[in-house]
Amino acid sequence: MKLGIIREGKIPVDRRVVLLPEQCKKIEQDFPEVKVFVQSSVVRCLKDEEYEALNLPVMENMDECDVLIGVKEVPIKDLIPHKTYFFFSHTIKKQAYNRKLLQAVLEKNIRLLDYECLTDINEERIIAFGRYAGIVGAYHAFRTWGLKYRLYELHRAIDCKDYNDLLRELKKVRLPNIKIAITGRGRSGKGAIEIVKALNIRQVSPEEYLNQTFNEPVFVVLASSDYYKAKDVNTSFDKFYDNPELFESDFVKYANQTDLYISTHFWNPKAPKLFTLEDTKSPDFKVSIIADITCDIEGSIPTTLRASTIADPLYDFNPETAQEERAFSNLNNITVMAVDNLPTELPFGASKDFGEQFIKQVLPQFFNGDKDKVLERATIAQNGKLTPYFAYLQDYVDGK
């Protein structure tokens, strides 16, 4: 197998890479049938010379490679026909902005595997940047609090040298007795919790959070069963994951107690939104800052009007007009952080973590006959057609 590491071509630029130079060499040692090639890049967090120093060929043309791996969506003009690609395609929820990308993949007879769909036999994801999304997103949340209320100033995450430097910045944080809610307990949630715990903030139970006052900042981690309830009292919560439309949101009771909200949960488009725009107008709705790490536009967090950028990560949502305003223009507004490529702010650490997962969980599937169908389940397109797992995308591809 000739494995090619492609450069990131999406704008805004992403500095992450799937494999570090040392990881490429480990692959060639552990899998003698694999040869790794690297496409030249000026945006990657590692220089071409760092790959060349380990005798890894760096080149412009990747036509001779069999499998091409990147992070973000590949620009249509850069897609090479008849190849196997791995990247985050952002198509499986029928995202309109990537319809042409999937159409091009089919037209060019490309086999497309999406990292988001790589799962084990228990349908648990085996590879993700989630931990670093949670780490950087939570850091943004506390940086935003300091800026909004003029209590302290932290460096931008992207200006931190590494994770340890980011932790040193957090020592500047000084918080009043606020309540912090985190939704989601997956990789992103755990990353966010890592940062909150680094601040020595005490965790409390959902019941304590709702019913008690505290003389210190506290946080709660909410599972979906905490903030969704069945429309019919006889419906078991076990049905939520397959039939979320049978449930309604019960999140407002937490929003009325929350100052800072960090969203990391997975959202099924069939599930109700956590709150409505009308809810935000209520004087009881207390949330002042939302760090929306999930960043589903028109998704579960209706105040997320658009994705923000690393260069300009914040904007205000005015509850009265339901319109975007300049960040910190009014203390009564909800300040939103919705950067959709958070891990690239700590690109080296995020890449190292991701590469380790790729080597351990993904690459072996090519050489064990894909016995657990890990690759098969993640293949969106092959031989110019959608695979059976993703046949539901046909109307999306057809533009209907």
SULKAQUI-V940535 format. One record per residue. RES is the residue in three letters. PHI is phi in whole degrees, 0 to 359 (none if undefined). D_LAST is the distance of its C-alpha to the last C-alpha in Angstrom with 2 decimals. Layout:
BEGIN
res=RES phi=PHI d_last=D_LAST
res=RES phi=PHI d_last=D_LAST
END
This chain:
BEGIN
res=MET phi=none d_last=38.14
res=LYS phi=260 d_last=37.75
res=LEU phi=259 d_last=35.92
res=GLY phi=249 d_last=34.75
res=ILE phi=268 d_last=34.35
res=ILE phi=273 d_last=32.08
res=ARG phi=280 d_last=32.45
res=GLU phi=277 d_last=29.97
res=GLY phi=249 d_last=28.22
res=LYS phi=286 d_last=25.87
res=ILE phi=251 d_last=27.03
res=PRO phi=292 d_last=28.66
res=VAL phi=294 d_last=30.80
res=ASP phi=239 d_last=31.21
res=ARG phi=268 d_last=34.72
res=ARG phi=285 d_last=34.15
res=VAL phi=215 d_last=34.56
res=VAL phi=289 d_last=34.01
res=LEU phi=228 d_last=37.63
res=LEU phi=280 d_last=40.91
res=PRO phi=306 d_last=43.61
res=GLU phi=297 d_last=45.73
res=GLN phi=289 d_last=42.81
res=CYS phi=299 d_last=42.14
res=LYS phi=294 d_last=45.79
res=LYS phi=298 d_last=45.66
res=ILE phi=299 d_last=42.84
res=GLU phi=294 d_last=44.92
res=GLN phi=283 d_last=47.92
res=ASP phi=278 d_last=46.29
res=PHE phi=234 d_last=44.04
res=PRO phi=301 d_last=46.22
res=GLU phi=279 d_last=43.56
res=VAL phi=252 d_last=41.32
res=LYS phi=239 d_last=41.89
res=VAL phi=259 d_last=40.17
res=PHE phi=239 d_last=39.32
res=VAL phi=233 d_last=38.38
res=GLN phi=278 d_last=36.54
res=SER phi=301 d_last=38.51
res=SER phi=209 d_last=37.28
res=VAL phi=259 d_last=38.85
res=VAL phi=256 d_last=36.63
res=ARG phi=300 d_last=37.13
res=CYS phi=290 d_last=39.51
res=LEU phi=241 d_last=41.82
res=LYS phi=281 d_last=43.38
res=ASP phi=306 d_last=43.20
res=GLU phi=298 d_last=46.93
res=GLU phi=290 d_last=46.58
res=TYR phi=283 d_last=44.75
res=GLU phi=298 d_last=47.18
res=ALA phi=298 d_last=50.09
res=LEU phi=256 d_last=49.13
res=ASN phi=62 d_last=48.88
res=LEU phi=267 d_last=45.10
res=PRO phi=293 d_last=43.96
res=VAL phi=252 d_last=42.01
res=MET phi=212 d_last=40.27
res=GLU phi=267 d_last=37.61
res=ASN phi=271 d_last=36.14
res=MET phi=250 d_last=34.49
res=ASP phi=299 d_last=33.86
res=GLU phi=279 d_last=36.44
res=CYS phi=281 d_last=34.86
res=ASP phi=270 d_last=33.11
res=VAL phi=239 d_last=31.39
res=LEU phi=244 d_last=30.26
res=ILE phi=238 d_last=30.09
res=GLY phi=221 d_last=29.05
res=VAL phi=256 d_last=28.07
res=LYS phi=272 d_last=25.17
res=GLU phi=304 d_last=22.14
res=VAL phi=275 d_last=23.50
res=PRO phi=304 d_last=22.85
res=ILE phi=306 d_last=20.93
res=LYS phi=295 d_last=24.07
res=ASP phi=264 d_last=26.17
res=LEU phi=293 d_last=24.36
res=ILE phi=260 d_last=26.78
res=PRO phi=302 d_last=25.45
res=HIS phi=67 d_last=26.48
res=LYS phi=255 d_last=27.52
res=THR phi=260 d_last=27.03
res=TYR phi=239 d_last=25.84
res=PHE phi=243 d_last=26.24
res=PHE phi=193 d_last=24.76
res=PHE phi=283 d_last=22.87
res=SER phi=274 d_last=19.32
res=HIS phi=51 d_last=17.76
res=THR phi=236 d_last=14.47
res=ILE phi=289 d_last=15.10
res=LYS phi=257 d_last=14.05
res=LYS phi=60 d_last=10.64
res=GLN phi=295 d_last=12.48
res=ALA phi=301 d_last=10.53
res=TYR phi=291 d_last=13.77
res=ASN phi=244 d_last=13.91
res=ARG phi=301 d_last=10.66
res=LYS phi=296 d_last=12.84
res=LEU phi=296 d_last=15.60
res=LEU phi=294 d_last=14.07
res=GLN phi=300 d_last=12.97
res=ALA phi=293 d_last=16.62
res=VAL phi=302 d_last=18.05
res=LEU phi=292 d_last=16.72
res=GLU phi=296 d_last=17.88
res=LYS phi=268 d_last=21.22
res=ASN phi=56 d_last=21.79
res=ILE phi=266 d_last=22.43
res=ARG phi=271 d_last=23.18
res=LEU phi=250 d_last=21.75
res=LEU phi=247 d_last=23.45
res=ASP phi=254 d_last=22.64
res=TYR phi=307 d_last=25.78
res=GLU phi=297 d_last=24.09
res=CYS phi=257 d_last=23.63
res=LEU phi=282 d_last=27.22
res=THR phi=226 d_last=28.95
res=ASP phi=274 d_last=32.18
res=ILE phi=292 d_last=32.80
res=ASN phi=265 d_last=32.73
res=GLU phi=65 d_last=29.20
res=GLU phi=267 d_last=30.82
res=ARG phi=297 d_last=29.65
res=ILE phi=251 d_last=32.29
res=ILE phi=207 d_last=31.58
res=ALA phi=190 d_last=30.52
res=PHE phi=264 d_last=31.72
res=GLY phi=305 d_last=31.71
res=ARG phi=302 d_last=35.45
res=TYR phi=287 d_last=35.66
res=ALA phi=299 d_last=32.67
res=GLY phi=294 d_last=34.66
res=ILE phi=299 d_last=37.91
res=VAL phi=290 d_last=36.77
res=GLY phi=297 d_last=34.65
res=ALA phi=292 d_last=37.65
res=TYR phi=301 d_last=39.93
res=HIS phi=304 d_last=37.78
res=ALA phi=302 d_last=38.12
res=PHE phi=285 d_last=41.91
res=ARG phi=296 d_last=42.12
res=THR phi=296 d_last=40.15
res=TRP phi=300 d_last=42.53
res=GLY phi=298 d_last=45.49
res=LEU phi=289 d_last=44.12
res=LYS phi=296 d_last=43.03
res=TYR phi=255 d_last=46.37
res=ARG phi=52 d_last=48.48
res=LEU phi=260 d_last=50.02
res=TYR phi=192 d_last=49.66
res=GLU phi=229 d_last=47.75
res=LEU phi=252 d_last=46.18
res=HIS phi=299 d_last=45.26
res=ARG phi=296 d_last=41.58
res=ALA phi=301 d_last=40.41
res=ILE phi=294 d_last=39.64
res=ASP phi=270 d_last=43.28
res=CYS phi=282 d_last=44.65
res=LYS phi=294 d_last=46.05
res=ASP phi=197 d_last=44.85
res=TYR phi=299 d_last=44.33
res=ASN phi=295 d_last=48.07
res=ASP phi=295 d_last=48.17
res=LEU phi=298 d_last=45.37
res=LEU phi=296 d_last=47.43
res=ARG phi=294 d_last=50.44
res=GLU phi=298 d_last=48.57
res=LEU phi=297 d_last=47.79
res=LYS phi=294 d_last=51.55
res=LYS phi=280 d_last=51.35
res=VAL phi=291 d_last=49.22
res=ARG phi=228 d_last=51.11
res=LEU phi=248 d_last=49.30
res=PRO phi=283 d_last=50.48
res=ASN phi=279 d_last=50.11
res=ILE phi=264 d_last=46.33
res=LYS phi=251 d_last=43.97
res=ILE phi=239 d_last=41.14
res=ALA phi=247 d_last=38.24
res=ILE phi=238 d_last=36.13
res=THR phi=255 d_last=33.14
res=GLY phi=107 d_last=32.33
res=ARG phi=230 d_last=34.79
res=GLY phi=273 d_last=33.11
res=ARG phi=301 d_last=33.92
res=SER phi=296 d_last=32.92
res=GLY phi=299 d_last=34.81
res=LYS phi=294 d_last=37.83
res=GLY phi=296 d_last=37.79
res=ALA phi=296 d_last=37.79
res=ILE phi=298 d_last=40.56
res=GLU phi=305 d_last=42.52
res=ILE phi=288 d_last=42.71
res=VAL phi=298 d_last=43.60
res=LYS phi=290 d_last=46.32
res=ALA phi=296 d_last=47.60
res=LEU phi=270 d_last=48.38
res=ASN phi=59 d_last=50.37
res=ILE phi=273 d_last=48.40
res=ARG phi=282 d_last=49.12
res=GLN phi=270 d_last=46.46
res=VAL phi=235 d_last=46.74
res=SER phi=281 d_last=45.21
res=PRO phi=305 d_last=42.52
res=GLU phi=293 d_last=45.30
res=GLU phi=297 d_last=47.64
res=TYR phi=301 d_last=44.98
res=LEU phi=283 d_last=44.32
res=ASN phi=244 d_last=47.94
res=GLN phi=236 d_last=50.18
res=THR phi=252 d_last=51.07
res=PHE phi=226 d_last=52.15
res=ASN phi=257 d_last=54.47
res=GLU phi=205 d_last=52.36
res=PRO phi=292 d_last=48.69
res=VAL phi=223 d_last=46.88
res=PHE phi=222 d_last=43.47
res=VAL phi=230 d_last=41.53
res=VAL phi=250 d_last=38.87
res=LEU phi=254 d_last=36.48
res=ALA phi=273 d_last=34.68
res=SER phi=301 d_last=31.63
res=SER phi=290 d_last=34.10
res=ASP phi=281 d_last=36.00
res=TYR phi=239 d_last=33.30
res=TYR phi=237 d_last=31.13
res=LYS phi=224 d_last=32.68
res=ALA phi=290 d_last=31.72
res=LYS phi=293 d_last=31.09
res=ASP phi=252 d_last=33.38
res=VAL phi=298 d_last=36.63
res=ASN phi=272 d_last=36.77
res=THR phi=273 d_last=33.61
res=SER phi=287 d_last=34.57
res=PHE phi=293 d_last=33.09
res=ASP phi=302 d_last=32.43
res=LYS phi=280 d_last=29.33
res=PHE phi=300 d_last=27.82
res=TYR phi=290 d_last=26.36
res=ASP phi=263 d_last=24.43
res=ASN phi=225 d_last=23.92
res=PRO phi=296 d_last=24.00
res=GLU phi=292 d_last=22.63
res=LEU phi=276 d_last=26.14
res=PHE phi=238 d_last=27.69
res=GLU phi=229 d_last=28.29
res=SER phi=285 d_last=29.51
res=ASP phi=235 d_last=33.25
res=PHE phi=281 d_last=33.22
res=VAL phi=303 d_last=34.77
res=LYS phi=297 d_last=38.19
res=TYR phi=280 d_last=38.01
res=ALA phi=301 d_last=36.63
res=ASN phi=285 d_last=39.70
res=GLN phi=244 d_last=41.91
res=THR phi=252 d_last=40.14
res=ASP phi=266 d_last=41.02
res=LEU phi=233 d_last=39.01
res=TYR phi=243 d_last=35.76
res=ILE phi=244 d_last=34.38
res=SER phi=259 d_last=30.95
res=THR phi=230 d_last=30.38
res=HIS phi=285 d_last=28.63
res=PHE phi=281 d_last=25.46
res=TRP phi=240 d_last=22.85
res=ASN phi=275 d_last=20.42
res=PRO phi=304 d_last=17.46
res=LYS phi=279 d_last=18.45
res=ALA phi=278 d_last=21.90
res=PRO phi=291 d_last=23.22
res=LYS phi=293 d_last=24.08
res=LEU phi=292 d_last=27.71
res=PHE phi=207 d_last=28.72
res=THR phi=252 d_last=27.52
res=LEU phi=298 d_last=28.19
res=GLU phi=294 d_last=30.69
res=ASP phi=302 d_last=32.49
res=THR phi=292 d_last=33.24
res=LYS phi=282 d_last=35.21
res=SER phi=293 d_last=37.69
res=PRO phi=296 d_last=41.06
res=ASP phi=278 d_last=40.99
res=PHE phi=286 d_last=37.92
res=LYS phi=264 d_last=39.90
res=VAL phi=302 d_last=37.50
res=SER phi=254 d_last=38.45
res=ILE phi=225 d_last=36.66
res=ILE phi=238 d_last=33.44
res=ALA phi=262 d_last=32.98
res=ASP phi=268 d_last=29.34
res=ILE phi=288 d_last=29.39
res=THR phi=294 d_last=26.10
res=CYS phi=50 d_last=24.40
res=ASP phi=267 d_last=21.04
res=ILE phi=294 d_last=19.77
res=GLU phi=58 d_last=18.88
res=GLY phi=256 d_last=20.21
res=SER phi=287 d_last=23.41
res=ILE phi=249 d_last=25.60
res=PRO phi=293 d_last=24.50
res=THR phi=281 d_last=27.17
res=THR phi=277 d_last=25.43
res=LEU phi=281 d_last=23.84
res=ARG phi=198 d_last=23.31
res=ALA phi=285 d_last=24.63
res=SER phi=260 d_last=28.16
res=THR phi=239 d_last=30.02
res=ILE phi=300 d_last=33.23
res=ALA phi=291 d_last=34.89
res=ASP phi=219 d_last=33.94
res=PRO phi=281 d_last=33.10
res=LEU phi=236 d_last=33.73
res=TYR phi=211 d_last=32.70
res=ASP phi=262 d_last=33.67
res=PHE phi=249 d_last=31.64
res=ASN phi=270 d_last=33.48
res=PRO phi=298 d_last=33.16
res=GLU phi=288 d_last=34.39
res=THR phi=256 d_last=31.89
res=ALA phi=60 d_last=29.04
res=GLN phi=243 d_last=29.11
res=GLU phi=282 d_last=29.88
res=GLU phi=225 d_last=33.47
res=ARG phi=298 d_last=35.67
res=ALA phi=303 d_last=36.75
res=PHE phi=67 d_last=40.00
res=SER phi=285 d_last=40.11
res=ASN phi=205 d_last=40.94
res=LEU phi=296 d_last=42.20
res=ASN phi=279 d_last=40.46
res=ASN phi=285 d_last=37.03
res=ILE phi=263 d_last=35.11
res=THR phi=273 d_last=35.10
res=VAL phi=246 d_last=31.98
res=MET phi=247 d_last=31.92
res=ALA phi=221 d_last=28.44
res=VAL phi=290 d_last=29.02
res=ASP phi=261 d_last=26.30
res=ASN phi=226 d_last=28.56
res=LEU phi=305 d_last=31.76
res=PRO phi=299 d_last=33.33
res=THR phi=289 d_last=33.71
res=GLU phi=284 d_last=36.39
res=LEU phi=235 d_last=38.60
res=PRO phi=295 d_last=37.32
res=PHE phi=292 d_last=40.30
res=GLY phi=298 d_last=40.57
res=ALA phi=295 d_last=36.86
res=SER phi=293 d_last=36.82
res=LYS phi=300 d_last=39.95
res=ASP phi=297 d_last=38.59
res=PHE phi=293 d_last=35.30
res=GLY phi=299 d_last=37.23
res=GLU phi=299 d_last=39.51
res=GLN phi=294 d_last=36.64
res=PHE phi=297 d_last=35.14
res=ILE phi=293 d_last=38.54
res=LYS phi=281 d_last=39.36
res=GLN phi=256 d_last=36.11
res=VAL phi=258 d_last=33.82
res=LEU phi=303 d_last=36.00
res=PRO phi=301 d_last=38.14
res=GLN phi=296 d_last=35.18
res=PHE phi=289 d_last=35.30
res=PHE phi=244 d_last=38.91
res=ASN phi=246 d_last=39.03
res=GLY phi=74 d_last=36.64
res=ASP phi=51 d_last=33.93
res=LYS phi=300 d_last=35.83
res=ASP phi=259 d_last=33.83
res=LYS phi=59 d_last=30.45
res=VAL phi=297 d_last=29.89
res=LEU phi=290 d_last=28.33
res=GLU phi=301 d_last=26.41
res=ARG phi=292 d_last=24.70
res=ALA phi=265 d_last=23.73
res=THR phi=275 d_last=22.33
res=ILE phi=279 d_last=18.57
res=ALA phi=225 d_last=18.59
res=GLN phi=199 d_last=21.44
res=ASN phi=56 d_last=22.35
res=GLY phi=78 d_last=19.10
res=LYS phi=225 d_last=17.10
res=LEU phi=289 d_last=15.85
res=THR phi=283 d_last=18.83
res=PRO phi=305 d_last=19.05
res=TYR phi=296 d_last=19.28
res=PHE phi=239 d_last=15.82
res=ALA phi=298 d_last=14.04
res=TYR phi=295 d_last=11.99
res=LEU phi=274 d_last=10.14
res=GLN phi=299 d_last=8.83
res=ASP phi=293 d_last=5.24
res=TYR phi=296 d_last=5.80
res=VAL phi=297 d_last=7.67
res=ASP phi=284 d_last=5.61
res=GLY phi=79 d_last=3.80
res=LYS phi=267 d_last=0.00
END
